[in-house]
Amino acid sequence: ANIIFQNSITHNGTSFSGGTCTFNTNNQSISGSSSLSFRSITVTGIVLTNMTTISMTGTSAGTLNGTGTWIQDANSTLNYSGQTITITAWDFSTNSPNTVNYARLGTQSIMTTTYDDLQVSGSGTKSLVGNITVNDQLTITAGTLSPSTFNLTVSGAADITGTLNDANNAGVNTFVGLVTLNAGGVWATTSVTTNTNLIFRGGIANDGTSFNAAVATFDTNPQTISGGATTTFTDDVIVTGIAVTNTGTVSMTSTAAGVLSGTGNWTQGANGTLNYAGSTITITGYDFATNSPNTVDYNAAGAQTVLDTDYDNLSLSGSGI
């Protein structure tokens, strides 16, 4: 049966399983100290404000639907398992903090909008179907987030234990805050081959399973690449007008000229290793000697020009002259 609500819900009890529900007639809120569960919600011509934690367990398209408006209030969470969201109007960003968690065990479409905190969990691939902005934190606890051909802008931190996989060069991925790969985290953006389509502004902390990118641009803020796992770039790394400090292990595998380039500065931090296959380094500023120990390894299977500078530890591996 369809249950109809016309004057809000406050839940402080042990459990609430709402099944299929409609909210209509008056503007309403769902509040209380205890979480609630619904199979699906239809909001008809009114504003419904989530002030608590709501899980929507239905997995079909349009589990949240209707001609009304859904608002995420401050400190609210929406755990959403539907394949799509089809409600007419929504606000996931004004009230902070709030979280929208795409939690389906399977594929989901990420609604095109601005989020405060966006979370991806469950399993399967969660795909952008338009440009999105995350005002605060992006969290991938499980499953895969695919930006597809669209712009993904994360204004805060990105915390990844699942997978970020961008298999398209179209669209711009911008990460303003620190990108953290936790144990089990996977970064796969080797299909992004235009430098300006993958931008870091807050650095990388990589303790994940793998981090494989093609190109990358570091700009706007001084940044650090750190962590116990290897951060690999298979194409150009451009540092624009800022300093990047490497305290982890960075591998640049392209053998082209000027793989490490730009108007900024690359500093080898203490315990940092740079494995470099490019034929030349053309970045404007560099410091390979001050912080000890650190290592720069020229490892191409072919000819390379060793940059004329001071080194702490210099290694020549691979082959060629």
SETORDREN-992769 format. One record per residue (C-alpha): residue number from 1; residue in three letters; x, y, z. Coordinates in Angstrom, 2 decimals, decimal comma, m for minus. Example, Ala and Ser with C-alpha at 12.3 -4.5 7.8 and 13.67 -1.06 7.14 Angstrom:
node resi->1 | resn->ALA | X->12,30 | Y->m4,50 | Z->7,80
node resi->2 | resn->SER | X->13,67 | Y->m1,06 | Z->7,14
This chain:
node resi->1 | resn->ALA | X->0,00 | Y->0,00 | Z->0,00
node resi->2 | resn->ASN | X->1,03 | Y->3,60 | Z->m0,57
node resi->3 | resn->ILE | X->1,28 | Y->5,52 | Z->2,70
node resi->4 | resn->ILE | X->0,49 | Y->9,26 | Z->2,48
node resi->5 | resn->PHE | X->1,99 | Y->11,87 | Z->4,81
node resi->6 | resn->GLN | X->0,69 | Y->15,44 | Z->4,98
node resi->7 | resn->ASN | X->2,25 | Y->16,91 | Z->8,13
node resi->8 | resn->SER | X->5,87 | Y->15,72 | Z->8,62
node resi->9 | resn->ILE | X->7,57 | Y->12,90 | Z->10,56
node resi->10 | resn->THR | X->9,65 | Y->13,07 | Z->13,74
node resi->11 | resn->HIS | X->11,28 | Y->9,74 | Z->14,54
node resi->12 | resn->ASN | X->13,05 | Y->9,09 | Z->17,84
node resi->13 | resn->GLY | X->12,09 | Y->5,46 | Z->18,04
node resi->14 | resn->THR | X->13,71 | Y->2,07 | Z->17,51
node resi->15 | resn->SER | X->12,94 | Y->1,57 | Z->13,82
node resi->16 | resn->PHE | X->11,02 | Y->3,08 | Z->10,94
node resi->17 | resn->SER | X->10,44 | Y->1,19 | Z->7,67
node resi->18 | resn->GLY | X->8,17 | Y->3,28 | Z->5,52
node resi->19 | resn->GLY | X->7,77 | Y->1,22 | Z->2,35
node resi->20 | resn->THR | X->6,29 | Y->3,21 | Z->m0,55
node resi->21 | resn->CYS | X->5,26 | Y->6,68 | Z->0,61
node resi->22 | resn->THR | X->3,87 | Y->9,94 | Z->m0,76
node resi->23 | resn->PHE | X->4,28 | Y->13,37 | Z->0,83
node resi->24 | resn->ASN | X->1,76 | Y->15,98 | Z->m0,33
node resi->25 | resn->THR | X->m0,55 | Y->18,89 | Z->0,56
node resi->26 | resn->ASN | X->1,77 | Y->20,77 | Z->3,00
node resi->27 | resn->ASN | X->5,48 | Y->21,54 | Z->3,13
node resi->28 | resn->GLN | X->7,01 | Y->18,95 | Z->5,48
node resi->29 | resn->SER | X->10,17 | Y->17,73 | Z->7,16
node resi->30 | resn->ILE | X->11,53 | Y->14,38 | Z->8,26
node resi->31 | resn->SER | X->13,44 | Y->14,74 | Z->11,52
node resi->32 | resn->GLY | X->14,41 | Y->13,04 | Z->14,76
node resi->33 | resn->SER | X->17,35 | Y->11,31 | Z->16,41
node resi->34 | resn->SER | X->16,79 | Y->7,92 | Z->14,73
node resi->35 | resn->SER | X->17,28 | Y->6,97 | Z->11,09
node resi->36 | resn->LEU | X->14,41 | Y->6,05 | Z->8,78
node resi->37 | resn->SER | X->14,06 | Y->3,69 | Z->5,82
node resi->38 | resn->PHE | X->11,75 | Y->3,98 | Z->2,80
node resi->39 | resn->ARG | X->11,42 | Y->1,84 | Z->m0,28
node resi->40 | resn->SER | X->10,52 | Y->4,90 | Z->m2,35
node resi->41 | resn->ILE | X->9,28 | Y->8,45 | Z->m1,85
node resi->42 | resn->THR | X->7,06 | Y->10,57 | Z->m4,08
node resi->43 | resn->VAL | X->6,98 | Y->14,29 | Z->m3,26
node resi->44 | resn->THR | X->3,93 | Y->15,92 | Z->m4,84
node resi->45 | resn->GLY | X->3,90 | Y->19,70 | Z->m5,25
node resi->46 | resn->ILE | X->5,46 | Y->20,52 | Z->m1,84
node resi->47 | resn->VAL | X->8,87 | Y->20,97 | Z->m0,22
node resi->48 | resn->LEU | X->10,15 | Y->18,03 | Z->1,82
node resi->49 | resn->THR | X->13,22 | Y->18,69 | Z->4,02
node resi->50 | resn->ASN | X->15,42 | Y->15,86 | Z->5,26
node resi->51 | resn->MET | X->16,77 | Y->16,75 | Z->8,72
node resi->52 | resn->THR | X->18,01 | Y->13,29 | Z->9,74
node resi->53 | resn->THR | X->19,38 | Y->10,09 | Z->8,13
node resi->54 | resn->ILE | X->17,16 | Y->8,53 | Z->5,49
node resi->55 | resn->SER | X->17,88 | Y->5,34 | Z->3,56
node resi->56 | resn->MET | X->15,94 | Y->4,74 | Z->0,36
node resi->57 | resn->THR | X->16,26 | Y->1,03 | Z->m0,38
node resi->58 | resn->GLY | X->14,36 | Y->0,65 | Z->m3,62
node resi->59 | resn->THR | X->16,73 | Y->m0,06 | Z->m6,52
node resi->60 | resn->SER | X->14,55 | Y->0,90 | Z->m9,48
node resi->61 | resn->ALA | X->14,73 | Y->4,16 | Z->m11,42
node resi->62 | resn->GLY | X->13,10 | Y->7,14 | Z->m9,76
node resi->63 | resn->THR | X->13,01 | Y->5,83 | Z->m6,21
node resi->64 | resn->LEU | X->12,94 | Y->9,53 | Z->m5,23
node resi->65 | resn->ASN | X->10,41 | Y->11,15 | Z->m7,58
node resi->66 | resn->GLY | X->7,52 | Y->13,56 | Z->m7,92
node resi->67 | resn->THR | X->6,68 | Y->17,15 | Z->m8,78
node resi->68 | resn->GLY | X->7,92 | Y->18,60 | Z->m5,50
node resi->69 | resn->THR | X->11,28 | Y->19,59 | Z->m3,99
node resi->70 | resn->TRP | X->13,71 | Y->17,63 | Z->m1,80
node resi->71 | resn->ILE | X->16,04 | Y->19,64 | Z->0,48
node resi->72 | resn->GLN | X->18,98 | Y->18,26 | Z->2,42
node resi->73 | resn->ASP | X->19,18 | Y->20,16 | Z->5,72
node resi->74 | resn->ALA | X->22,37 | Y->20,65 | Z->7,76
node resi->75 | resn->ASN | X->23,67 | Y->17,38 | Z->9,31
node resi->76 | resn->SER | X->21,38 | Y->15,25 | Z->7,18
node resi->77 | resn->THR | X->22,26 | Y->12,13 | Z->5,17
node resi->78 | resn->LEU | X->20,49 | Y->10,55 | Z->2,24
node resi->79 | resn->ASN | X->21,55 | Y->6,96 | Z->1,50
node resi->80 | resn->TYR | X->20,16 | Y->6,32 | Z->m1,97
node resi->81 | resn->SER | X->19,91 | Y->2,95 | Z->m3,70
node resi->82 | resn->GLY | X->17,72 | Y->3,89 | Z->m6,67
node resi->83 | resn->GLN | X->19,18 | Y->3,74 | Z->m10,14
node resi->84 | resn->THR | X->18,25 | Y->7,37 | Z->m10,80
node resi->85 | resn->ILE | X->16,70 | Y->10,36 | Z->m9,00
node resi->86 | resn->THR | X->13,80 | Y->11,88 | Z->m10,94
node resi->87 | resn->ILE | X->12,23 | Y->14,39 | Z->m8,54
node resi->88 | resn->THR | X->11,51 | Y->17,76 | Z->m10,17
node resi->89 | resn->ALA | X->13,60 | Y->19,96 | Z->m7,83
node resi->90 | resn->TRP | X->16,24 | Y->19,47 | Z->m5,16
node resi->91 | resn->ASP | X->18,88 | Y->21,21 | Z->m3,05
node resi->92 | resn->PHE | X->21,85 | Y->19,11 | Z->m1,98
node resi->93 | resn->SER | X->24,32 | Y->21,92 | Z->m1,34
node resi->94 | resn->THR | X->22,98 | Y->24,99 | Z->0,50
node resi->95 | resn->ASN | X->22,89 | Y->23,52 | Z->4,00
node resi->96 | resn->SER | X->26,25 | Y->22,30 | Z->5,26
node resi->97 | resn->PRO | X->27,28 | Y->19,75 | Z->6,24
node resi->98 | resn->ASN | X->25,03 | Y->17,24 | Z->4,52
node resi->99 | resn->THR | X->25,76 | Y->14,02 | Z->2,63
node resi->100 | resn->VAL | X->24,23 | Y->12,29 | Z->m0,35
node resi->101 | resn->ASN | X->25,44 | Y->8,70 | Z->m0,56
node resi->102 | resn->TYR | X->24,87 | Y->6,67 | Z->m3,74
node resi->103 | resn->ALA | X->24,74 | Y->3,23 | Z->m2,12
node resi->104 | resn->ARG | X->23,20 | Y->0,87 | Z->m4,66
node resi->105 | resn->LEU | X->24,65 | Y->m2,62 | Z->m5,14
node resi->106 | resn->GLY | X->24,99 | Y->m2,02 | Z->m8,87
node resi->107 | resn->THR | X->25,15 | Y->0,79 | Z->m11,40
node resi->108 | resn->GLN | X->23,76 | Y->4,23 | Z->m10,61
node resi->109 | resn->SER | X->23,53 | Y->7,60 | Z->m12,34
node resi->110 | resn->ILE | X->24,88 | Y->10,52 | Z->m10,30
node resi->111 | resn->MET | X->22,41 | Y->13,38 | Z->m10,52
node resi->112 | resn->THR | X->23,75 | Y->16,49 | Z->m12,25
node resi->113 | resn->THR | X->23,87 | Y->19,11 | Z->m9,51
node resi->114 | resn->THR | X->26,01 | Y->20,65 | Z->m6,77
node resi->115 | resn->TYR | X->26,59 | Y->18,57 | Z->m3,64
node resi->116 | resn->ASP | X->27,91 | Y->19,47 | Z->m0,21
node resi->117 | resn->ASP | X->29,38 | Y->16,03 | Z->0,59
node resi->118 | resn->LEU | X->29,11 | Y->13,31 | Z->m2,04
node resi->119 | resn->GLN | X->29,69 | Y->9,67 | Z->m1,15
node resi->120 | resn->VAL | X->29,90 | Y->6,56 | Z->m3,33
node resi->121 | resn->SER | X->29,45 | Y->3,15 | Z->m1,70
node resi->122 | resn->GLY | X->27,91 | Y->m0,21 | Z->m2,47
node resi->123 | resn->SER | X->29,24 | Y->m1,86 | Z->m5,61
node resi->124 | resn->GLY | X->29,17 | Y->m1,33 | Z->m9,35
node resi->125 | resn->THR | X->29,86 | Y->1,87 | Z->m11,26
node resi->126 | resn->LYS | X->28,32 | Y->5,22 | Z->m10,37
node resi->127 | resn->SER | X->28,48 | Y->7,42 | Z->m13,49
node resi->128 | resn->LEU | X->28,14 | Y->11,14 | Z->m14,01
node resi->129 | resn->VAL | X->25,43 | Y->12,05 | Z->m16,52
node resi->130 | resn->GLY | X->26,34 | Y->15,76 | Z->m16,45
node resi->131 | resn->ASN | X->28,77 | Y->18,17 | Z->m14,80
node resi->132 | resn->ILE | X->28,84 | Y->18,09 | Z->m10,98
node resi->133 | resn->THR | X->30,49 | Y->20,13 | Z->m8,24
node resi->134 | resn->VAL | X->31,22 | Y->18,88 | Z->m4,72
node resi->135 | resn->ASN | X->31,52 | Y->21,85 | Z->m2,37
node resi->136 | resn->ASP | X->33,13 | Y->19,90 | Z->0,45
node resi->137 | resn->GLN | X->34,27 | Y->16,26 | Z->0,45
node resi->138 | resn->LEU | X->34,10 | Y->13,44 | Z->m2,08
node resi->139 | resn->THR | X->34,28 | Y->10,00 | Z->m0,44
node resi->140 | resn->ILE | X->34,49 | Y->6,74 | Z->m2,40
node resi->141 | resn->THR | X->34,23 | Y->3,97 | Z->0,18
node resi->142 | resn->ALA | X->33,49 | Y->1,16 | Z->m2,31
node resi->143 | resn->GLY | X->32,46 | Y->0,69 | Z->m5,92
node resi->144 | resn->THR | X->33,63 | Y->2,86 | Z->m8,81
node resi->145 | resn->LEU | X->33,02 | Y->6,51 | Z->m9,62
node resi->146 | resn->SER | X->33,17 | Y->7,26 | Z->m13,35
node resi->147 | resn->PRO | X->33,23 | Y->10,93 | Z->m14,43
node resi->148 | resn->SER | X->32,60 | Y->9,72 | Z->m18,00
node resi->149 | resn->THR | X->32,70 | Y->12,69 | Z->m20,43
node resi->150 | resn->PHE | X->31,68 | Y->15,31 | Z->m17,86
node resi->151 | resn->ASN | X->33,33 | Y->17,80 | Z->m15,49
node resi->152 | resn->LEU | X->33,98 | Y->16,69 | Z->m11,91
node resi->153 | resn->THR | X->34,97 | Y->19,53 | Z->m9,57
node resi->154 | resn->VAL | X->35,80 | Y->18,71 | Z->m5,95
node resi->155 | resn->SER | X->36,33 | Y->21,87 | Z->m3,91
node resi->156 | resn->GLY | X->37,30 | Y->20,02 | Z->m0,75
node resi->157 | resn->ALA | X->39,17 | Y->16,79 | Z->m0,07
node resi->158 | resn->ALA | X->38,75 | Y->13,50 | Z->m1,93
node resi->159 | resn->ASP | X->39,03 | Y->10,31 | Z->0,14
node resi->160 | resn->ILE | X->39,20 | Y->7,12 | Z->m1,93
node resi->161 | resn->THR | X->39,02 | Y->3,53 | Z->m0,71
node resi->162 | resn->GLY | X->37,13 | Y->2,32 | Z->m3,78
node resi->163 | resn->THR | X->37,95 | Y->3,26 | Z->m7,38
node resi->164 | resn->LEU | X->38,00 | Y->6,43 | Z->m9,43
node resi->165 | resn->ASN | X->38,08 | Y->5,44 | Z->m13,09
node resi->166 | resn->ASP | X->37,88 | Y->7,98 | Z->m15,90
node resi->167 | resn->ALA | X->37,98 | Y->6,16 | Z->m19,23
node resi->168 | resn->ASN | X->37,40 | Y->9,31 | Z->m21,31
node resi->169 | resn->ASN | X->39,55 | Y->12,30 | Z->m22,25
node resi->170 | resn->ALA | X->36,51 | Y->14,57 | Z->m22,47
node resi->171 | resn->GLY | X->35,54 | Y->16,48 | Z->m19,34
node resi->172 | resn->VAL | X->37,73 | Y->18,21 | Z->m16,75
node resi->173 | resn->ASN | X->38,53 | Y->16,68 | Z->m13,36
node resi->174 | resn->THR | X->39,59 | Y->19,33 | Z->m10,81
node resi->175 | resn->PHE | X->40,63 | Y->18,40 | Z->m7,28
node resi->176 | resn->VAL | X->41,09 | Y->21,49 | Z->m5,11
node resi->177 | resn->GLY | X->41,74 | Y->19,68 | Z->m1,82
node resi->178 | resn->LEU | X->44,01 | Y->16,80 | Z->m0,89
node resi->179 | resn->VAL | X->43,39 | Y->13,55 | Z->m2,78
node resi->180 | resn->THR | X->43,91 | Y->10,60 | Z->m0,40
node resi->181 | resn->LEU | X->44,10 | Y->7,00 | Z->m1,59
node resi->182 | resn->ASN | X->43,60 | Y->4,64 | Z->1,32
node resi->183 | resn->ALA | X->44,46 | Y->0,92 | Z->1,41
node resi->184 | resn->GLY | X->42,46 | Y->m0,70 | Z->m1,40
node resi->185 | resn->GLY | X->41,99 | Y->2,58 | Z->m3,26
node resi->186 | resn->VAL | X->42,47 | Y->2,65 | Z->m7,04
node resi->187 | resn->TRP | X->43,06 | Y->5,68 | Z->m9,29
node resi->188 | resn->ALA | X->42,75 | Y->5,05 | Z->m13,04
node resi->189 | resn->THR | X->42,83 | Y->8,07 | Z->m15,36
node resi->190 | resn->THR | X->45,22 | Y->6,93 | Z->m18,08
node resi->191 | resn->SER | X->42,61 | Y->7,79 | Z->m20,74
node resi->192 | resn->VAL | X->42,81 | Y->11,46 | Z->m19,73
node resi->193 | resn->THR | X->45,52 | Y->12,67 | Z->m22,14
node resi->194 | resn->THR | X->44,90 | Y->16,45 | Z->m22,20
node resi->195 | resn->ASN | X->46,91 | Y->18,19 | Z->m19,46
node resi->196 | resn->THR | X->44,19 | Y->20,65 | Z->m18,57
node resi->197 | resn->ASN | X->41,65 | Y->17,86 | Z->m18,05
node resi->198 | resn->LEU | X->43,23 | Y->16,57 | Z->m14,81
node resi->199 | resn->ILE | X->44,09 | Y->19,31 | Z->m12,32
node resi->200 | resn->PHE | X->45,42 | Y->18,99 | Z->m8,78
node resi->201 | resn->ARG | X->45,44 | Y->21,93 | Z->m6,36
node resi->202 | resn->GLY | X->45,81 | Y->20,21 | Z->m2,97
node resi->203 | resn->GLY | X->48,30 | Y->17,40 | Z->m3,47
node resi->204 | resn->ILE | X->48,16 | Y->13,61 | Z->m3,34
node resi->205 | resn->ALA | X->48,60 | Y->11,17 | Z->m0,42
node resi->206 | resn->ASN | X->48,85 | Y->7,72 | Z->m1,95
node resi->207 | resn->ASP | X->48,68 | Y->4,59 | Z->0,18
node resi->208 | resn->GLY | X->46,35 | Y->2,82 | Z->m2,22
node resi->209 | resn->THR | X->46,52 | Y->m0,27 | Z->m4,39
node resi->210 | resn->SER | X->47,42 | Y->1,66 | Z->m7,55
node resi->211 | resn->PHE | X->47,59 | Y->5,20 | Z->m8,87
node resi->212 | resn->ASN | X->47,91 | Y->5,38 | Z->m12,65
node resi->213 | resn->ALA | X->47,36 | Y->8,63 | Z->m14,51
node resi->214 | resn->ALA | X->48,46 | Y->9,79 | Z->m17,93
node resi->215 | resn->VAL | X->48,80 | Y->13,58 | Z->m17,72
node resi->216 | resn->ALA | X->48,37 | Y->15,97 | Z->m14,81
node resi->217 | resn->THR | X->48,60 | Y->19,67 | Z->m14,08
node resi->218 | resn->PHE | X->49,50 | Y->20,95 | Z->m10,61
node resi->219 | resn->ASP | X->48,63 | Y->24,62 | Z->m10,07
node resi->220 | resn->THR | X->47,27 | Y->27,35 | Z->m7,76
node resi->221 | resn->ASN | X->48,62 | Y->26,08 | Z->m4,38
node resi->222 | resn->PRO | X->51,91 | Y->24,58 | Z->m3,17
node resi->223 | resn->GLN | X->51,41 | Y->20,80 | Z->m2,98
node resi->224 | resn->THR | X->52,96 | Y->17,57 | Z->m1,76
node resi->225 | resn->ILE | X->52,91 | Y->14,09 | Z->m3,26
node resi->226 | resn->SER | X->53,29 | Y->11,62 | Z->m0,39
node resi->227 | resn->GLY | X->52,44 | Y->8,11 | Z->0,74
node resi->228 | resn->GLY | X->53,85 | Y->4,62 | Z->0,70
node resi->229 | resn->ALA | X->52,59 | Y->3,55 | Z->m2,75
node resi->230 | resn->THR | X->53,97 | Y->4,53 | Z->m6,14
node resi->231 | resn->THR | X->52,20 | Y->7,38 | Z->m7,96
node resi->232 | resn->THR | X->52,60 | Y->6,79 | Z->m11,71
node resi->233 | resn->PHE | X->52,17 | Y->9,20 | Z->m14,60
node resi->234 | resn->THR | X->52,49 | Y->7,85 | Z->m18,13
node resi->235 | resn->ASP | X->52,52 | Y->11,23 | Z->m19,87
node resi->236 | resn->ASP | X->53,34 | Y->14,89 | Z->m19,16
node resi->237 | resn->VAL | X->53,33 | Y->16,38 | Z->m15,67
node resi->238 | resn->ILE | X->53,05 | Y->20,17 | Z->m15,74
node resi->239 | resn->VAL | X->53,69 | Y->22,31 | Z->m12,65
node resi->240 | resn->THR | X->52,36 | Y->25,83 | Z->m13,16
node resi->241 | resn->GLY | X->53,67 | Y->28,65 | Z->m10,99
node resi->242 | resn->ILE | X->53,77 | Y->26,70 | Z->m7,70
node resi->243 | resn->ALA | X->56,02 | Y->24,24 | Z->m5,86
node resi->244 | resn->VAL | X->55,38 | Y->20,49 | Z->m5,79
node resi->245 | resn->THR | X->57,30 | Y->18,54 | Z->m3,15
node resi->246 | resn->ASN | X->57,70 | Y->14,81 | Z->m3,63
node resi->247 | resn->THR | X->58,10 | Y->12,87 | Z->m0,38
node resi->248 | resn->GLY | X->56,78 | Y->9,60 | Z->m1,81
node resi->249 | resn->THR | X->57,66 | Y->7,60 | Z->m4,91
node resi->250 | resn->VAL | X->56,69 | Y->9,15 | Z->m8,25
node resi->251 | resn->SER | X->57,26 | Y->7,37 | Z->m11,56
node resi->252 | resn->MET | X->57,08 | Y->9,27 | Z->m14,85
node resi->253 | resn->THR | X->57,22 | Y->6,59 | Z->m17,53
node resi->254 | resn->SER | X->56,97 | Y->8,52 | Z->m20,81
node resi->255 | resn->THR | X->60,25 | Y->8,72 | Z->m22,76
node resi->256 | resn->ALA | X->59,33 | Y->11,98 | Z->m24,51
node resi->257 | resn->ALA | X->61,19 | Y->15,25 | Z->m23,99
node resi->258 | resn->GLY | X->60,06 | Y->17,57 | Z->m21,21
node resi->259 | resn->VAL | X->57,79 | Y->15,07 | Z->m19,43
node resi->260 | resn->LEU | X->58,32 | Y->17,12 | Z->m16,24
node resi->261 | resn->SER | X->57,75 | Y->20,71 | Z->m17,29
node resi->262 | resn->GLY | X->56,10 | Y->24,01 | Z->m16,45
node resi->263 | resn->THR | X->56,80 | Y->27,35 | Z->m14,82
node resi->264 | resn->GLY | X->56,77 | Y->25,99 | Z->m11,28
node resi->265 | resn->ASN | X->59,23 | Y->24,13 | Z->m9,06
node resi->266 | resn->TRP | X->59,79 | Y->20,42 | Z->m8,32
node resi->267 | resn->THR | X->61,42 | Y->19,67 | Z->m4,98
node resi->268 | resn->GLN | X->62,57 | Y->16,26 | Z->m3,87
node resi->269 | resn->GLY | X->61,57 | Y->16,01 | Z->m0,22
node resi->270 | resn->ALA | X->63,22 | Y->13,79 | Z->2,35
node resi->271 | resn->ASN | X->62,71 | Y->10,11 | Z->1,44
node resi->272 | resn->GLY | X->61,29 | Y->11,07 | Z->m1,94
node resi->273 | resn->THR | X->62,09 | Y->9,07 | Z->m5,08
node resi->274 | resn->LEU | X->61,58 | Y->10,24 | Z->m8,66
node resi->275 | resn->ASN | X->61,81 | Y->7,51 | Z->m11,30
node resi->276 | resn->TYR | X->62,14 | Y->9,43 | Z->m14,54
node resi->277 | resn->ALA | X->62,06 | Y->8,05 | Z->m18,11
node resi->278 | resn->GLY | X->61,72 | Y->11,31 | Z->m20,07
node resi->279 | resn->SER | X->64,57 | Y->12,27 | Z->m22,38
node resi->280 | resn->THR | X->64,82 | Y->15,72 | Z->m20,75
node resi->281 | resn->ILE | X->63,49 | Y->17,67 | Z->m17,74
node resi->282 | resn->THR | X->62,36 | Y->21,19 | Z->m18,66
node resi->283 | resn->ILE | X->60,61 | Y->22,47 | Z->m15,52
node resi->284 | resn->THR | X->61,70 | Y->26,00 | Z->m14,57
node resi->285 | resn->GLY | X->62,71 | Y->25,30 | Z->m10,96
node resi->286 | resn->TYR | X->64,02 | Y->22,22 | Z->m9,19
node resi->287 | resn->ASP | X->65,76 | Y->21,12 | Z->m6,01
node resi->288 | resn->PHE | X->67,13 | Y->17,59 | Z->m5,99
node resi->289 | resn->ALA | X->69,76 | Y->18,06 | Z->m3,27
node resi->290 | resn->THR | X->68,61 | Y->19,98 | Z->m0,19
node resi->291 | resn->ASN | X->66,45 | Y->17,32 | Z->1,47
node resi->292 | resn->SER | X->68,25 | Y->14,10 | Z->2,37
node resi->293 | resn->PRO | X->67,86 | Y->11,28 | Z->1,67
node resi->294 | resn->ASN | X->66,16 | Y->11,52 | Z->m1,72
node resi->295 | resn->THR | X->66,80 | Y->9,83 | Z->m5,06
node resi->296 | resn->VAL | X->66,37 | Y->10,76 | Z->m8,70
node resi->297 | resn->ASP | X->66,60 | Y->7,71 | Z->m10,98
node resi->298 | resn->TYR | X->66,95 | Y->8,18 | Z->m14,74
node resi->299 | resn->ASN | X->65,53 | Y->4,85 | Z->m15,86
node resi->300 | resn->ALA | X->64,67 | Y->5,04 | Z->m19,57
node resi->301 | resn->ALA | X->65,51 | Y->2,20 | Z->m21,91
node resi->302 | resn->GLY | X->67,19 | Y->4,71 | Z->m24,20
node resi->303 | resn->ALA | X->69,07 | Y->7,98 | Z->m24,31
node resi->304 | resn->GLN | X->68,44 | Y->10,60 | Z->m21,61
node resi->305 | resn->THR | X->69,91 | Y->13,97 | Z->m20,72
node resi->306 | resn->VAL | X->70,78 | Y->14,19 | Z->m17,05
node resi->307 | resn->LEU | X->69,73 | Y->17,59 | Z->m15,72
node resi->308 | resn->ASP | X->72,73 | Y->19,75 | Z->m14,82
node resi->309 | resn->THR | X->72,13 | Y->20,28 | Z->m11,10
node resi->310 | resn->ASP | X->73,12 | Y->18,98 | Z->m7,68
node resi->311 | resn->TYR | X->71,63 | Y->15,68 | Z->m6,50
node resi->312 | resn->ASP | X->71,41 | Y->13,98 | Z->m3,14
node resi->313 | resn->ASN | X->71,32 | Y->10,46 | Z->m4,62
node resi->314 | resn->LEU | X->71,56 | Y->10,02 | Z->m8,40
node resi->315 | resn->SER | X->70,75 | Y->6,69 | Z->m10,01
node resi->316 | resn->LEU | X->71,15 | Y->5,71 | Z->m13,68
node resi->317 | resn->SER | X->69,26 | Y->2,56 | Z->m14,58
node resi->318 | resn->GLY | X->67,59 | Y->1,23 | Z->m17,70
node resi->319 | resn->SER | X->69,81 | Y->1,29 | Z->m20,78
node resi->320 | resn->GLY | X->71,07 | Y->3,72 | Z->m23,42
node resi->321 | resn->ILE | X->73,34 | Y->6,72 | Z->m23,11
